[in-house]
Amino acid sequence: MSKSKKTVVIGASTNPSRYAYVATNRLKRAGHEVVPVGLRTGMIDDVEILKDFPKIENVDTVTLYVGPKHQDYWKDYIFSLNPKRVIFNPGTESEFEKELEEKGIEATEACTLVLLSMGDY
């Protein structure tokens, strides 16, 4: 297994049918420290969903589960996390990718679940 990468899941939900929920569980099972952040608090198994833009240090990856029309709400927060990369999961691709790249943050169009299953996370 690769080294643990602290990952912030933006768009986290307590709904088990949502991809952000599934990704949080799979990231945790793969040995990554995972911090789910959403609009409402709650739990994903034993991991608390945080809200209100919590301060999180040493973020490797942000995996995005928020569509383009809602991303403006999260932009400043994502920049404040200073991640090495942001994964734009299917359906989240947007112009925000260019803004990240201009600030030296890797923007990747990929599926977190597929990356994990292939061992490429």
VMD Tcl script that builds the backbone (N, CA, C; Angstrom):
set m [mol new atoms 363]
animate dup $m
set s [atomselect $m all]
$s set {name element resname resid chain x y z} {
  {N N MET 1 A 0.841 -1.175 0.000}
  {CA C MET 1 A 0.000 0.000 0.000}
  {C C MET 1 A 0.887 1.238 0.000}
  {N N SER 2 A 0.404 2.279 -0.675}
  {CA C SER 2 A 1.150 3.526 -0.713}
  {C C SER 2 A 1.023 4.252 0.615}
  {N N LYS 3 A 1.819 5.283 0.771}
  {CA C LYS 3 A 1.819 6.067 1.995}
  {C C LYS 3 A 0.457 6.724 2.193}
  {N N SER 4 A 0.057 6.877 3.452}
  {CA C SER 4 A -1.225 7.494 3.783}
  {C C SER 4 A -1.244 8.948 3.330}
  {N N LYS 5 A -2.342 9.351 2.712}
  {CA C LYS 5 A -2.510 10.719 2.225}
  {C C LYS 5 A -3.727 11.320 2.907}
  {N N LYS 6 A -3.494 12.363 3.720}
  {CA C LYS 6 A -4.624 13.019 4.375}
  {C C LYS 6 A -5.516 13.606 3.288}
  {N N THR 7 A -6.778 13.191 3.302}
  {CA C THR 7 A -7.719 13.556 2.254}
  {C C THR 7 A -8.951 14.218 2.843}
  {N N VAL 8 A -9.313 15.361 2.286}
  {CA C VAL 8 A -10.540 16.051 2.656}
  {C C VAL 8 A -11.576 15.754 1.578}
  {N N VAL 9 A -12.708 15.191 1.996}
  {CA C VAL 9 A -13.807 14.880 1.084}
  {C C VAL 9 A -14.804 16.032 1.163}
  {N N ILE 10 A -14.888 16.834 0.099}
  {CA C ILE 10 A -15.802 17.980 0.081}
  {C C ILE 10 A -17.105 17.542 -0.583}
  {N N GLY 11 A -18.201 17.795 0.137}
  {CA C GLY 11 A -19.516 17.367 -0.336}
  {C C GLY 11 A -19.971 16.112 0.383}
  {N N ALA 12 A -19.393 15.872 1.565}
  {CA C ALA 12 A -19.710 14.667 2.337}
  {C C ALA 12 A -21.181 14.641 2.737}
  {N N SER 13 A -21.720 13.446 2.816}
  {CA C SER 13 A -23.131 13.239 3.107}
  {C C SER 13 A -23.300 11.984 3.964}
  {N N THR 14 A -24.349 11.969 4.772}
  {CA C THR 14 A -24.653 10.785 5.575}
  {C C THR 14 A -25.431 9.746 4.775}
  {N N ASN 15 A -25.730 10.051 3.523}
  {CA C ASN 15 A -26.502 9.142 2.667}
  {C C ASN 15 A -25.572 8.069 2.086}
  {N N PRO 16 A -25.753 6.799 2.479}
  {CA C PRO 16 A -24.858 5.734 2.015}
  {C C PRO 16 A -24.860 5.510 0.505}
  {N N SER 17 A -25.853 6.043 -0.220}
  {CA C SER 17 A -25.875 5.868 -1.669}
  {C C SER 17 A -25.077 6.956 -2.399}
  {N N ARG 18 A -24.564 7.942 -1.673}
  {CA C ARG 18 A -23.783 9.017 -2.293}
  {C C ARG 18 A -22.323 8.579 -2.433}
  {N N TYR 19 A -21.716 8.987 -3.547}
  {CA C TYR 19 A -20.330 8.600 -3.793}
  {C C TYR 19 A -19.376 9.160 -2.740}
  {N N ALA 20 A -19.659 10.348 -2.208}
  {CA C ALA 20 A -18.787 10.920 -1.173}
  {C C ALA 20 A -18.779 10.040 0.077}
  {N N TYR 21 A -19.906 9.439 0.388}
  {CA C TYR 21 A -20.015 8.522 1.531}
  {C C TYR 21 A -19.157 7.278 1.273}
  {N N VAL 22 A -19.337 6.694 0.093}
  {CA C VAL 22 A -18.596 5.483 -0.275}
  {C C VAL 22 A -17.095 5.776 -0.303}
  {N N ALA 23 A -16.712 6.923 -0.878}
  {CA C ALA 23 A -15.297 7.274 -0.972}
  {C C ALA 23 A -14.679 7.448 0.415}
  {N N THR 24 A -15.414 8.065 1.331}
  {CA C THR 24 A -14.897 8.245 2.692}
  {C C THR 24 A -14.581 6.887 3.311}
  {N N ASN 25 A -15.496 5.946 3.180}
  {CA C ASN 25 A -15.270 4.607 3.735}
  {C C ASN 25 A -14.091 3.898 3.068}
  {N N ARG 26 A -14.017 3.986 1.757}
  {CA C ARG 26 A -12.939 3.272 1.045}
  {C C ARG 26 A -11.579 3.894 1.308}
  {N N LEU 27 A -11.529 5.224 1.403}
  {CA C LEU 27 A -10.266 5.882 1.739}
  {C C LEU 27 A -9.785 5.432 3.111}
  {N N LYS 28 A -10.709 5.394 4.059}
  {CA C LYS 28 A -10.362 4.976 5.427}
  {C C LYS 28 A -9.864 3.522 5.419}
  {N N ARG 29 A -10.584 2.646 4.721}
  {CA C ARG 29 A -10.181 1.234 4.647}
  {C C ARG 29 A -8.818 1.065 3.997}
  {N N ALA 30 A -8.487 1.980 3.071}
  {CA C ALA 30 A -7.194 1.914 2.379}
  {C C ALA 30 A -6.066 2.501 3.226}
  {N N GLY 31 A -6.398 2.980 4.425}
  {CA C GLY 31 A -5.374 3.464 5.336}
  {C C GLY 31 A -5.088 4.954 5.263}
  {N N HIS 32 A -5.940 5.694 4.565}
  {CA C HIS 32 A -5.743 7.138 4.459}
  {C C HIS 32 A -6.507 7.845 5.578}
  {N N GLU 33 A -5.900 8.907 6.110}
  {CA C GLU 33 A -6.620 9.752 7.055}
  {C C GLU 33 A -7.628 10.553 6.236}
  {N N VAL 34 A -8.895 10.461 6.601}
  {CA C VAL 34 A -9.942 11.092 5.803}
  {C C VAL 34 A -10.756 12.044 6.677}
  {N N VAL 35 A -11.026 13.236 6.133}
  {CA C VAL 35 A -11.789 14.251 6.834}
  {C C VAL 35 A -12.957 14.666 5.932}
  {N N PRO 36 A -14.159 14.148 6.210}
  {CA C PRO 36 A -15.307 14.540 5.402}
  {C C PRO 36 A -15.832 15.913 5.829}
  {N N VAL 37 A -16.106 16.768 4.838}
  {CA C VAL 37 A -16.627 18.106 5.089}
  {C C VAL 37 A -17.863 18.296 4.227}
  {N N GLY 38 A -18.936 18.792 4.844}
  {CA C GLY 38 A -20.172 18.993 4.104}
  {C C GLY 38 A -20.955 20.179 4.642}
  {N N LEU 39 A -22.176 20.305 4.183}
  {CA C LEU 39 A -23.040 21.399 4.621}
  {C C LEU 39 A -23.713 21.100 5.951}
  {N N ARG 40 A -23.802 19.797 6.294}
  {CA C ARG 40 A -24.424 19.382 7.558}
  {C C ARG 40 A -23.515 18.392 8.278}
  {N N THR 41 A -23.571 18.437 9.595}
  {CA C THR 41 A -22.808 17.466 10.378}
  {C C THR 41 A -23.524 16.125 10.337}
  {N N GLY 42 A -22.850 15.120 10.785}
  {CA C GLY 42 A -23.389 13.762 10.825}
  {C C GLY 42 A -22.221 12.806 10.880}
  {N N MET 43 A -22.507 11.547 10.655}
  {CA C MET 43 A -21.465 10.533 10.729}
  {C C MET 43 A -21.467 9.684 9.462}
  {N N ILE 44 A -20.282 9.292 9.055}
  {CA C ILE 44 A -20.087 8.264 8.026}
  {C C ILE 44 A -19.380 7.142 8.775}
  {N N ASP 45 A -20.154 6.138 9.169}
  {CA C ASP 45 A -19.692 5.115 10.094}
  {C C ASP 45 A -19.170 5.808 11.353}
  {N N ASP 46 A -17.878 5.687 11.651}
  {CA C ASP 46 A -17.361 6.315 12.869}
  {C C ASP 46 A -16.584 7.604 12.599}
  {N N VAL 47 A -16.751 8.177 11.409}
  {CA C VAL 47 A -16.052 9.399 11.036}
  {C C VAL 47 A -17.057 10.556 11.003}
  {N N GLU 48 A -16.744 11.617 11.748}
  {CA C GLU 48 A -17.648 12.759 11.826}
  {C C GLU 48 A -17.512 13.657 10.598}
  {N N ILE 49 A -18.654 14.068 10.038}
  {CA C ILE 49 A -18.671 15.054 8.965}
  {C C ILE 49 A -18.582 16.431 9.621}
  {N N LEU 50 A -17.607 17.215 9.173}
  {CA C LEU 50 A -17.418 18.561 9.693}
  {C C LEU 50 A -18.074 19.571 8.756}
  {N N LYS 51 A -18.421 20.763 9.293}
  {CA C LYS 51 A -18.962 21.827 8.449}
  {C C LYS 51 A -18.333 23.151 8.856}
  {N N ASP 52 A -18.731 24.213 8.205}
  {CA C ASP 52 A -18.255 25.567 8.514}
  {C C ASP 52 A -16.759 25.741 8.282}
  {N N PHE 53 A -16.232 25.156 7.242}
  {CA C PHE 53 A -14.849 25.358 6.817}
  {C C PHE 53 A -13.829 25.121 7.944}
  {N N PRO 54 A -13.744 23.900 8.475}
  {CA C PRO 54 A -12.803 23.623 9.563}
  {C C PRO 54 A -11.353 23.787 9.109}
  {N N LYS 55 A -10.514 24.236 10.017}
  {CA C LYS 55 A -9.081 24.365 9.733}
  {C C LYS 55 A -8.470 22.960 9.776}
  {N N ILE 56 A -7.826 22.579 8.701}
  {CA C ILE 56 A -7.215 21.254 8.598}
  {C C ILE 56 A -5.797 21.445 8.067}
  {N N GLU 57 A -4.840 20.901 8.762}
  {CA C GLU 57 A -3.423 21.051 8.401}
  {C C GLU 57 A -2.937 19.848 7.586}
  {N N ASN 58 A -1.880 20.075 6.818}
  {CA C ASN 58 A -1.150 19.010 6.103}
  {C C ASN 58 A -2.048 18.171 5.192}
  {N N VAL 59 A -2.856 18.841 4.396}
  {CA C VAL 59 A -3.760 18.148 3.474}
  {C C VAL 59 A -2.992 17.758 2.219}
  {N N ASP 60 A -3.043 16.487 1.875}
  {CA C ASP 60 A -2.443 16.024 0.626}
  {C C ASP 60 A -3.430 16.206 -0.524}
  {N N THR 61 A -4.664 15.728 -0.326}
  {CA C THR 61 A -5.636 15.670 -1.414}
  {C C THR 61 A -7.000 16.174 -0.959}
  {N N VAL 62 A -7.641 16.924 -1.839}
  {CA C VAL 62 A -9.067 17.229 -1.695}
  {C C VAL 62 A -9.760 16.460 -2.799}
  {N N THR 63 A -10.767 15.673 -2.440}
  {CA C THR 63 A -11.565 14.991 -3.456}
  {C C THR 63 A -12.939 15.640 -3.451}
  {N N LEU 64 A -13.324 16.129 -4.615}
  {CA C LEU 64 A -14.474 17.011 -4.750}
  {C C LEU 64 A -15.713 16.264 -5.229}
  {N N TYR 65 A -16.786 16.402 -4.459}
  {CA C TYR 65 A -18.086 15.821 -4.804}
  {C C TYR 65 A -19.151 16.919 -4.812}
  {N N VAL 66 A -18.783 18.078 -5.363}
  {CA C VAL 66 A -19.685 19.223 -5.457}
  {C C VAL 66 A -19.689 19.672 -6.913}
  {N N GLY 67 A -20.865 19.784 -7.495}
  {CA C GLY 67 A -20.988 20.176 -8.896}
  {C C GLY 67 A -20.500 21.592 -9.156}
  {N N PRO 68 A -20.215 21.902 -10.417}
  {CA C PRO 68 A -19.662 23.202 -10.786}
  {C C PRO 68 A -20.469 24.404 -10.283}
  {N N LYS 69 A -21.784 24.322 -10.290}
  {CA C LYS 69 A -22.571 25.500 -9.902}
  {C C LYS 69 A -22.503 25.795 -8.398}
  {N N HIS 70 A -21.981 24.868 -7.599}
  {CA C HIS 70 A -21.848 25.079 -6.154}
  {C C HIS 70 A -20.391 25.225 -5.704}
  {N N GLN 71 A -19.458 25.179 -6.639}
  {CA C GLN 71 A -18.041 25.203 -6.268}
  {C C GLN 71 A -17.555 26.554 -5.769}
  {N N ASP 72 A -18.154 27.663 -6.230}
  {CA C ASP 72 A -17.711 28.983 -5.764}
  {C C ASP 72 A -17.760 29.070 -4.241}
  {N N TYR 73 A -18.756 28.444 -3.644}
  {CA C TYR 73 A -18.915 28.435 -2.194}
  {C C TYR 73 A -17.681 27.851 -1.501}
  {N N TRP 74 A -17.034 26.890 -2.145}
  {CA C TRP 74 A -15.939 26.133 -1.537}
  {C C TRP 74 A -14.549 26.620 -1.946}
  {N N LYS 75 A -14.428 27.451 -2.975}
  {CA C LYS 75 A -13.113 27.794 -3.545}
  {C C LYS 75 A -12.128 28.337 -2.512}
  {N N ASP 76 A -12.500 29.392 -1.808}
  {CA C ASP 76 A -11.565 29.991 -0.848}
  {C C ASP 76 A -11.147 28.972 0.208}
  {N N TYR 77 A -12.087 28.153 0.625}
  {CA C TYR 77 A -11.768 27.126 1.619}
  {C C TYR 77 A -10.755 26.125 1.070}
  {N N ILE 78 A -10.969 25.677 -0.133}
  {CA C ILE 78 A -10.040 24.715 -0.740}
  {C C ILE 78 A -8.647 25.329 -0.860}
  {N N PHE 79 A -8.576 26.588 -1.303}
  {CA C PHE 79 A -7.269 27.248 -1.372}
  {C C PHE 79 A -6.629 27.334 0.016}
  {N N SER 80 A -7.437 27.578 1.058}
  {CA C SER 80 A -6.897 27.710 2.422}
  {C C SER 80 A -6.303 26.394 2.928}
  {N N LEU 81 A -6.780 25.277 2.397}
  {CA C LEU 81 A -6.243 23.967 2.794}
  {C C LEU 81 A -4.866 23.707 2.199}
  {N N ASN 82 A -4.541 24.436 1.125}
  {CA C ASN 82 A -3.261 24.297 0.437}
  {C C ASN 82 A -2.926 22.834 0.119}
  {N N PRO 83 A -3.851 22.143 -0.557}
  {CA C PRO 83 A -3.585 20.727 -0.872}
  {C C PRO 83 A -2.574 20.595 -1.999}
  {N N LYS 84 A -1.971 19.411 -2.088}
  {CA C LYS 84 A -1.080 19.126 -3.207}
  {C C LYS 84 A -1.892 18.906 -4.483}
  {N N ARG 85 A -3.093 18.293 -4.316}
  {CA C ARG 85 A -3.933 18.036 -5.494}
  {C C ARG 85 A -5.404 18.093 -5.110}
  {N N VAL 86 A -6.206 18.355 -6.150}
  {CA C VAL 86 A -7.660 18.297 -6.020}
  {C C VAL 86 A -8.152 17.339 -7.096}
  {N N ILE 87 A -8.918 16.338 -6.668}
  {CA C ILE 87 A -9.502 15.380 -7.609}
  {C C ILE 87 A -10.913 15.844 -7.945}
  {N N PHE 88 A -11.154 16.071 -9.234}
  {CA C PHE 88 A -12.482 16.403 -9.733}
  {C C PHE 88 A -13.130 15.100 -10.179}
  {N N ASN 89 A -14.011 14.577 -9.339}
  {CA C ASN 89 A -14.712 13.334 -9.647}
  {C C ASN 89 A -15.695 13.579 -10.782}
  {N N PRO 90 A -16.145 12.521 -11.475}
  {CA C PRO 90 A -17.065 12.698 -12.599}
  {C C PRO 90 A -18.256 13.591 -12.230}
  {N N GLY 91 A -18.502 14.573 -13.090}
  {CA C GLY 91 A -19.594 15.509 -12.877}
  {C C GLY 91 A -19.182 16.779 -12.150}
  {N N THR 92 A -17.932 16.844 -11.669}
  {CA C THR 92 A -17.472 18.028 -10.953}
  {C C THR 92 A -16.480 18.854 -11.771}
  {N N GLU 93 A -16.157 18.410 -12.970}
  {CA C GLU 93 A -15.176 19.107 -13.800}
  {C C GLU 93 A -15.647 20.540 -14.044}
  {N N SER 94 A -14.690 21.512 -13.964}
  {CA C SER 94 A -15.071 22.913 -14.144}
  {C C SER 94 A -13.850 23.791 -14.423}
  {N N GLU 95 A -14.115 25.068 -14.644}
  {CA C GLU 95 A -13.059 26.054 -14.856}
  {C C GLU 95 A -12.193 26.240 -13.612}
  {N N PHE 96 A -12.683 25.838 -12.457}
  {CA C PHE 96 A -11.934 25.934 -11.207}
  {C C PHE 96 A -10.589 25.216 -11.322}
  {N N GLU 97 A -10.535 24.199 -12.161}
  {CA C GLU 97 A -9.287 23.453 -12.353}
  {C C GLU 97 A -8.155 24.384 -12.775}
  {N N LYS 98 A -8.440 25.319 -13.678}
  {CA C LYS 98 A -7.414 26.254 -14.164}
  {C C LYS 98 A -6.922 27.147 -13.031}
  {N N GLU 99 A -7.823 27.605 -12.183}
  {CA C GLU 99 A -7.439 28.459 -11.052}
  {C C GLU 99 A -6.488 27.716 -10.112}
  {N N LEU 100 A -6.773 26.448 -9.872}
  {CA C LEU 100 A -5.912 25.644 -9.008}
  {C C LEU 100 A -4.522 25.500 -9.619}
  {N N GLU 101 A -4.479 25.137 -10.896}
  {CA C GLU 101 A -3.199 24.936 -11.580}
  {C C GLU 101 A -2.371 26.224 -11.557}
  {N N GLU 102 A -3.028 27.391 -11.718}
  {CA C GLU 102 A -2.316 28.672 -11.680}
  {C C GLU 102 A -1.673 28.915 -10.318}
  {N N LYS 103 A -2.224 28.322 -9.269}
  {CA C LYS 103 A -1.665 28.467 -7.918}
  {C C LYS 103 A -0.732 27.313 -7.552}
  {N N GLY 104 A -0.422 26.465 -8.531}
  {CA C GLY 104 A 0.522 25.382 -8.293}
  {C C GLY 104 A -0.078 24.151 -7.640}
  {N N ILE 105 A -1.403 24.035 -7.692}
  {CA C ILE 105 A -2.090 22.872 -7.116}
  {C C ILE 105 A -2.518 21.964 -8.264}
  {N N GLU 106 A -2.148 20.707 -8.178}
  {CA C GLU 106 A -2.503 19.746 -9.224}
  {C C GLU 106 A -4.015 19.542 -9.246}
  {N N ALA 107 A -4.616 19.680 -10.414}
  {CA C ALA 107 A -6.044 19.424 -10.602}
  {C C ALA 107 A -6.169 18.192 -11.502}
  {N N THR 108 A -6.844 17.168 -10.991}
  {CA C THR 108 A -6.945 15.894 -11.701}
  {C C THR 108 A -8.399 15.534 -11.924}
  {N N GLU 109 A -8.750 15.238 -13.168}
  {CA C GLU 109 A -10.088 14.713 -13.462}
  {C C GLU 109 A -9.990 13.200 -13.368}
  {N N ALA 110 A -10.578 12.654 -12.317}
  {CA C ALA 110 A -10.488 11.210 -12.079}
  {C C ALA 110 A -11.593 10.820 -11.104}
  {N N CYS 111 A -11.741 9.536 -10.921}
  {CA C CYS 111 A -12.691 9.014 -9.942}
  {C C CYS 111 A -11.887 8.448 -8.773}
  {N N THR 112 A -12.104 9.004 -7.600}
  {CA C THR 112 A -11.394 8.536 -6.412}
  {C C THR 112 A -11.572 7.036 -6.216}
  {N N LEU 113 A -12.783 6.542 -6.424}
  {CA C LEU 113 A -13.058 5.113 -6.220}
  {C C LEU 113 A -12.266 4.251 -7.202}
  {N N VAL 114 A -12.161 4.702 -8.444}
  {CA C VAL 114 A -11.384 3.952 -9.436}
  {C C VAL 114 A -9.897 4.005 -9.098}
  {N N LEU 115 A -9.403 5.183 -8.719}
  {CA C LEU 115 A -7.986 5.298 -8.329}
  {C C LEU 115 A -7.649 4.349 -7.184}
  {N N LEU 116 A -8.524 4.298 -6.187}
  {CA C LEU 116 A -8.310 3.383 -5.056}
  {C C LEU 116 A -8.323 1.928 -5.511}
  {N N SER 117 A -9.283 1.572 -6.357}
  {CA C SER 117 A -9.401 0.161 -6.770}
  {C C SER 117 A -8.215 -0.277 -7.619}
  {N N MET 118 A -7.584 0.675 -8.319}
  {CA C MET 118 A -6.433 0.347 -9.168}
  {C C MET 118 A -5.110 0.465 -8.408}
  {N N GLY 119 A -5.164 0.940 -7.168}
  {CA C GLY 119 A -3.941 1.138 -6.408}
  {C C GLY 119 A -3.157 2.362 -6.854}
  {N N ASP 120 A -3.819 3.300 -7.540}
  {CA C ASP 120 A -3.163 4.500 -8.061}
  {C C ASP 120 A -3.484 5.751 -7.267}
  {N N TYR 121 A -4.057 5.595 -6.095}
  {CA C TYR 121 A -4.450 6.766 -5.331}
  {C C TYR 121 A -3.218 7.483 -4.813}
}
mol reanalyze $m
mol bondsrecalc $m
mol representation Tube
mol addrep $m
